[in-house]
Amino acid sequence: MASNEFEAEPPAPRRSSRISGQVNVETPALTKKPRKPSKVGTKRAAEEVDKDKKNKKAKANEDEMVKENDDVVDRAPIDIGDILPSMTLKNEKGEDINTGSITAEKGVVLFLVPKADTPGCTTQACGFRDIWQEFASLDYDVYGVSADSSTAQSKWQTKKELPYPLISDPKRSLIGVLGAGDGNKTKRSHFVFEKGGKLLDKKMPVKPADSPRLALEFIKGLRPSE
């Protein structure tokens, strides 16, 4: 029997009806949602911005204060009859204090010491402390002045229970204007200003124990018209 010229092709394999019935579905790629900044991170960033603004403002104020004080320092030391110049310094609490405004309501005694919490300076400061009420009764405020930092003055004030404020003058700006600057040193002295800021009396140099008494005696000796 003759064979066919071409052999029949084998039948294609049958696909399972289950497989052929399935539809290929492409799974979309997952996209990551952007992370929201945490509340802690946002707060911290806000605090940093606020801190930076405060630092810039403080620096600007400091620069303005230095300029103001430098303008005053360029003048000659004041003498009897001159007005206490205006400059901004720090008190023992680190707060701004303007020398031009402290005589607006009362007379003022400024006593200057070379260094806080040293024997002679403590004698002078405690002397003013012990008769401070007498100055107050005569309508005079008392201020201690030195080149020490506000922190050092605060510790001294607490230690010796000084009832009056202290003025920190590290660059000796006020000290120099009063004529009590001596290079990197401060001459022990005191100055009496009437209400309004006119200089009435000064003692320089002066002994630590004598300074409070002499200042009080001078004020008591003022005539009512003065």
Secondary structure, DSSP 8 states (H G I E B T S, - for coil): ----SS----------HHHHT-----------------HHHHHHHHHHHHHHHHHHHHHHHHHHHHHHHHHHHTS----TT-B----EEEETTS-EEETTTTTSSSEEEEEE-SSTTSHHHHHHHHHHHHTHHHHHHTTEEEEEEESS-HHHHHHHHHHHT--S-EEE-TT-HHHHHTT-EETTEE--EEEEE-TTSBEEEEESS--TTTHHHHHHHHHHTS-TT-
